[in-house]
Amino acid sequence: MKAKAVRLYGKDDLRLEEFELPEIREDEILVKVMSDSICMSTYKLVDQGKAHKRCPQNVDTNPVIIGHEFAGVIVEVGEKWKDQFKPGQKFAQQPALNYKGRLDSPGYSYEWCGGATTYCIMPHEVMELGCLMPYEGKSFYKASLGEPMSCIIGGYHSNYHTNKRDHSHAMGTKAGGNILIMGGCGPMGLGAVEYGLNFENKPKRIVVTDIDDARIERARTVISPESAAQKGIELVYVNTTALEDAYDGLMTISEGHGYDDVFVYAPIRQVAELGDRLLAFDGCMNFFAGPTNKDFMADINLYNVHYTSSHIMGTTGGDNNDLIEANALAARGVIDPSVMVTHIGGIDSIAEATLGLPKIPGGKKLTYTQFNMPLTAIEDFAKLGETDPLFKKLADCCDAHNGLWNDDAEAILFRHFGICAEA
């Protein structure tokens, strides 16, 4: 079968090309990819090439398909899996395999498996680990966004708190506590806000910092403090550059308590050090943002580690249960991962968007792989709609959903490009 994909040949070397997929083996599954959202982790892969821990050393001769936040439809099922999967089923997938301790992962390591493609082949380990999951949702993009949301959910579940009575750990962010999300008005930060407002360990307060007024204003629009207040949670957005002293200002917002859970969503030394200083007694800081510099370091207060039980950890990726939770919450309308998305594009936009990802403003870049379309900001739909009927429809549809991408908008695109959402 012919496939078209964006493949990595080495550092900063991405190519959109057509090639022949091999016939599947009895323990593999052929899938049609419908949506693939672009992750900063993919940029880091492309930026590092062979130096990346998940990148094969023969990538120059055996290129890998990039993209790991993808969803689609099952096309052909190998004999081994015919009792579990059927052609025509929608799927979501969890790329954090950790198969036999290996770092191989779809979108990083496989010649025939990734998201930036029209079709790909799921290797046996994906199914063996339960990482290919039937998906019952209406739209494909929410299944794509299930992967980044699962990473966020994994962070919330991985934070922990101690007690002085025994050596047990209470898992999850602290119920009734203060949460600080630093660098939190980007796509992953907004996903963290959205989930935090609906997490079972309901916090008292969520404080979100950023240094960009435009990002903060969009955050206030898509997840308003008023909507959080209806859930009984105080939500505060803060531009730390506007504070005379960031530590004093954030500590004042916490009423002098500090923060029980701090998530660092920007790999910046000063941000991490400020987060450490703001920890409350038994506070947990999760260094969520993945740096590219292997020698990245920051100073921490070890006095507080000893005497106030502050602790630091890091999470990367979610597990199967996190993805199941993400998809279930989105399907029920409890969370809306659409808050992460600011741009829409086709398969022809992926290479350029990935290479320039840090320089493109806004949030998550969501792509559809069965057609070509320039990467376009949702906020530009209305202007483009003055001369293009497609963008007029998309603008009106998104306006009806608080400016967010949505199921109906996806359906409009599919109809326009004549895309069949079946195998």
C-alpha positions in Angstrom: 0.0 0.0 0.0 1.2 3.5 -0.8 1.6 5.9 2.1 2.5 9.5 2.3 4.4 10.6 5.5 6.7 13.1 7.1 9.9 11.1 7.8 13.0 12.0 9.8 16.4 11.3 8.2 18.6 13.1 10.7 19.0 16.4 12.6 16.6 19.0 11.1 16.0 16.7 8.1 12.3 16.1 7.6 10.9 15.0 4.2 7.3 14.6 3.1 7.3 11.7 0.7 5.4 8.8 -0.7 6.6 5.2 -0.3 5.3 1.6 -0.3 4.3 0.1 3.1 5.1 -3.6 3.4 2.4 -6.2 3.9 1.5 -6.6 7.5 2.7 -9.6 9.4 0.3 -11.8 11.4 1.1 -9.9 14.6 0.7 -6.4 13.1 -2.2 -4.0 12.3 -2.6 -1.6 9.5 -4.2 1.7 10.4 -5.4 4.8 8.5 -4.3 8.0 10.4 -6.8 10.8 10.5 -5.4 13.3 13.0 -2.0 14.1 14.5 -1.2 16.9 16.8 2.3 18.2 16.9 4.2 17.9 20.2 7.2 19.9 21.3 8.9 16.5 22.0 8.8 15.9 18.3 10.6 19.2 17.7 13.2 18.0 20.3 13.6 14.8 18.3 14.1 16.6 15.1 16.5 19.1 16.7 18.7 16.4 18.1 18.5 13.7 15.4 20.6 10.7 16.3 21.6 12.3 19.6 18.0 11.8 20.8 17.6 8.8 23.1 14.7 7.5 21.1 16.1 8.0 17.7 17.6 4.9 15.9 21.2 5.3 14.8 20.4 4.2 11.2 17.8 6.8 10.7 19.7 8.2 7.7 19.1 5.0 5.8 15.9 3.8 7.6 14.0 7.0 8.2 11.3 7.1 10.9 7.8 8.5 10.7 7.4 11.3 13.1 4.3 12.2 15.2 3.0 10.4 18.2 -0.3 12.2 19.1 -2.4 10.4 16.5 -5.7 8.6 16.0 -7.6 7.1 13.1 -9.3 3.9 11.8 -8.2 0.3 11.8 -7.8 -1.0 8.2 -6.4 -4.5 8.3 -5.8 -6.8 11.3 -3.2 -9.5 11.5 -4.4 -13.0 12.4 -3.1 -12.8 16.0 -5.3 -9.9 16.8 -8.5 -10.7 15.0 -10.4 -11.6 18.1 -9.6 -8.1 19.6 -9.7 -5.7 16.7 -11.8 -5.2 13.6 -11.4 -3.2 10.5 -13.4 0.0 10.7 -12.8 0.5 14.4 -11.7 4.0 15.5 -8.5 3.9 17.6 -6.5 5.9 20.1 -3.0 4.9 21.0 -0.5 5.3 23.8 3.0 5.8 22.5 4.9 5.4 25.8 5.5 1.7 25.3 8.5 0.9 27.5 8.6 -2.5 25.8 11.0 -4.7 27.7 12.7 -1.6 29.0 13.4 -0.2 25.6 12.7 3.5 24.7 11.3 2.7 21.2 8.1 4.6 20.6 5.8 5.4 17.7 6.7 8.7 16.2 10.3 8.5 17.3 11.7 5.1 16.5 9.8 3.1 13.9 10.2 3.1 10.2 6.5 2.2 9.5 4.7 3.6 12.6 4.0 7.2 13.4 1.3 9.8 13.2 2.4 12.2 10.4 1.2 9.8 7.7 -1.8 8.7 5.8 -1.3 5.0 6.8 1.0 3.2 9.2 1.7 -0.3 10.6 1.3 -0.9 14.4 4.0 -3.3 15.5 3.1 -6.2 17.8 4.4 -4.6 20.9 1.8 -1.9 20.7 -1.0 -4.4 21.0 0.8 -6.7 23.4 1.1 -3.8 25.9 -2.5 -2.7 25.4 -1.5 0.5 23.8 -3.9 0.4 20.9 -7.3 1.2 22.2 -10.7 1.2 20.5 -12.1 4.8 20.6 -15.8 5.6 20.6 -15.7 9.4 20.4 -17.3 11.4 17.7 -14.2 13.3 16.5 -10.6 12.1 15.9 -8.8 15.2 17.1 -9.9 14.6 20.7 -8.3 11.1 20.6 -5.1 12.7 19.3 -5.3 15.2 22.2 -5.9 12.3 24.6 -2.1 11.6 24.4 -0.9 15.0 25.6 -3.8 15.0 28.2 -2.6 11.6 29.4 0.8 13.1 30.1 -0.9 15.9 32.1 -3.1 13.4 34.0 0.0 11.3 34.7 1.6 14.3 36.3 -1.3 15.0 38.6 -1.5 11.3 39.7 2.3 11.1 40.2 2.6 14.0 42.6 2.6 12.8 46.2 2.5 14.0 49.8 3.9 12.5 53.0 2.8 12.5 56.6 4.5 12.3 60.0 2.5 9.3 61.2 3.9 6.7 58.9 5.9 6.3 55.8 3.0 6.1 53.3 2.6 8.5 50.5 -0.7 10.0 49.5 -0.7 10.0 45.7 -2.0 12.9 43.7 -2.1 16.6 44.2 -3.3 17.7 47.6 -7.1 18.0 48.1 -8.0 21.5 49.2 -4.5 22.7 48.5 -2.8 25.4 46.3 -1.6 24.4 42.9 0.9 26.6 41.0 1.3 26.0 37.2 4.4 27.9 36.0 4.6 28.8 32.4 1.0 27.6 32.2 -0.6 29.5 29.4 0.7 27.3 26.6 -1.1 24.3 25.3 0.1 21.8 27.9 -0.4 24.3 30.7 -4.0 25.0 29.7 -4.6 21.3 29.6 -3.3 21.1 33.1 -5.6 23.9 34.2 -8.6 22.2 32.6 -7.8 18.9 34.2 -7.0 20.5 37.6 -10.4 22.1 37.7 -12.0 18.6 37.4 -9.5 16.4 39.3 -10.9 14.2 42.1 -8.5 15.9 44.6 -10.3 19.2 44.2 -7.9 22.1 45.0 -8.7 25.3 46.8 -6.8 27.5 44.3 -5.0 27.2 41.0 -2.5 29.9 40.1 -1.2 30.1 36.5 1.9 32.1 35.6 3.1 33.3 32.2 5.1 36.3 30.8 3.0 36.9 27.7 -0.2 39.0 28.0 -1.7 37.7 24.8 -1.4 34.1 26.0 -2.8 35.0 29.4 -5.8 36.8 27.8 -6.6 33.8 25.7 -6.3 31.6 28.7 -8.8 33.8 30.6 -11.1 33.5 27.7 -11.1 29.8 27.2 -10.9 28.8 30.9 -12.3 31.8 32.8 -11.9 32.4 36.5 -15.7 32.7 36.7 -16.2 29.2 35.3 -13.7 27.9 37.9 -15.5 29.7 40.7 -18.6 27.8 39.8 -16.7 24.7 40.7 -15.6 26.2 44.0 -12.0 26.8 42.9 -10.2 30.1 42.8 -8.4 30.5 39.4 -5.8 33.2 39.1 -3.7 34.1 36.1 -0.5 36.1 36.7 2.0 37.8 34.5 5.1 37.5 36.7 6.9 40.3 34.8 4.2 42.7 36.1 5.0 41.8 39.7 7.6 43.9 41.6 8.8 40.7 43.2 7.6 37.4 41.8 8.2 35.5 45.0 6.4 38.0 47.2 3.5 38.4 44.8 2.8 34.7 44.3 3.2 34.0 48.0 0.7 36.8 48.8 -1.8 35.2 46.4 -1.4 31.9 48.4 -2.2 33.9 51.6 1.3 33.2 52.8 0.8 29.4 52.7 2.9 28.6 49.7 2.0 26.0 47.1 1.3 22.4 47.9 1.8 21.3 44.3 4.0 23.2 41.8 4.1 22.2 38.1 7.0 23.6 36.1 5.9 23.8 32.4 8.9 25.8 31.2 12.4 24.4 31.3 14.0 27.6 32.6 16.3 27.6 35.5 14.9 30.7 37.2 11.4 29.3 36.9 12.3 26.0 38.6 14.2 27.8 41.3 11.3 30.1 42.0 8.9 27.1 42.1 11.2 25.5 44.7 11.1 28.6 46.9 7.3 28.7 46.8 6.7 25.2 48.0 4.6 24.9 51.1 5.3 22.4 53.9 5.4 18.9 52.3 5.1 20.6 48.9 5.7 18.6 45.8 7.3 20.2 42.7 6.8 18.4 39.4 9.4 19.4 36.8 7.2 18.6 33.8 9.0 20.5 31.1 11.6 18.4 29.3 14.9 20.3 28.7 17.0 19.5 25.6 20.3 20.3 27.5 21.5 17.1 29.3 23.4 19.3 31.7 20.4 21.4 32.7 20.6 22.2 36.4 19.0 24.5 39.0 19.6 25.3 42.7 17.2 23.9 45.3 16.9 24.5 49.0 18.1 21.3 50.7 17.3 22.8 54.1 13.7 22.8 53.2 14.0 19.3 51.8 15.1 18.1 55.2 13.0 20.2 57.5 9.8 21.0 55.6 9.6 17.8 53.6 9.6 19.6 50.3 10.3 17.3 47.4 10.9 17.4 43.7 10.1 14.9 41.0 9.5 14.8 37.2 7.1 13.1 34.9 7.2 12.4 31.2 4.3 10.7 29.4 1.3 9.0 30.8 0.3 5.3 31.0 -2.6 3.4 29.5 -4.9 4.2 32.4 -4.1 7.9 32.0 -5.1 7.7 28.3 -8.2 5.8 29.1 -9.1 8.5 31.7 -8.4 11.3 29.2 -10.6 9.9 26.5 -13.4 9.0 28.9 -13.4 12.5 30.4 -13.4 14.1 27.0 -16.1 11.8 25.7 -18.3 12.7 28.7 -17.6 16.4 28.3 -16.0 16.7 31.7 -12.8 18.1 30.2 -12.4 19.9 26.8 -8.9 19.4 25.4 -9.8 21.8 22.6 -8.5 24.6 24.8 -5.0 23.4 23.8 -5.5 24.0 20.0 -4.8 27.2 18.2 -3.8 26.1 14.7 -5.1 23.7 12.1 -3.3 22.2 9.1 -2.9 19.4 6.7 -0.2 16.8 6.1 1.8 19.2 3.9 2.1 21.7 6.8 3.7 19.2 9.3 7.4 19.4 8.4 7.7 23.2 8.4 5.5 23.5 11.5 7.6 21.0 13.4 10.9 22.6 12.4 9.7 26.0 13.4 7.5 25.0 16.3 9.2 27.2 19.1 8.8 30.3 16.9 5.1 29.8 16.1 2.9 31.6 18.6 -0.2 30.1 20.2 -0.9 26.6 21.4 -1.2 23.2 20.0 -0.9 22.7 16.2 -3.5 20.1 15.1 -3.0 18.5 11.7 -5.1 16.2 9.6 -3.1 13.8 7.5 -5.6 12.8 4.7 -5.4 16.2 2.9 -3.2 19.2 2.3 -3.9 22.5 4.1 -1.7 25.4 5.1 -1.2 25.7 8.9 -3.8 28.3 9.8 -4.5 30.0 13.2 -8.1 29.6 14.3 -8.1 33.4 15.1 -7.4 34.0 11.3 -10.4 32.0 10.1 -12.8 35.0 10.1 -10.4 37.2 8.0 -9.8 34.4 5.5 -13.5 33.7 5.4 -14.1 37.1 3.8 -12.9 35.5 0.5 -12.9 31.7 1.2 -16.3 30.0 2.0 -14.5 27.1 3.8 -12.9 29.5 6.3 -16.2 31.3 6.7 -17.9 28.1 7.8 -15.0 27.2 10.1 -15.0 30.7 11.6 -18.7 30.6 12.3 -18.5 27.1 13.8 -15.6 28.0 16.1 -17.2 31.2 17.2 -20.2 29.1 18.3 -17.9 27.1 20.5 -16.1 30.0 22.4 -13.5 30.3 19.6 -12.4 26.7 20.1 -11.9 23.8 17.6 -14.7 21.3 17.9 -16.4 18.2 16.5 -18.5 20.1 14.0 -15.5 22.0 12.6 -13.7 18.7 12.0 -16.7 17.4 10.2 -16.8 20.5 8.0 -13.2 19.9 7.0 -13.8 16.3 6.2 -16.8 17.1 4.0 -14.9 19.8 2.2 -12.0 17.6 1.3 -14.1 14.5 0.6 -12.5 12.5 3.4 -14.2 9.3 4.4 -13.8 8.7 8.2 -13.9 4.9 7.6 -11.3 2.2 6.8 
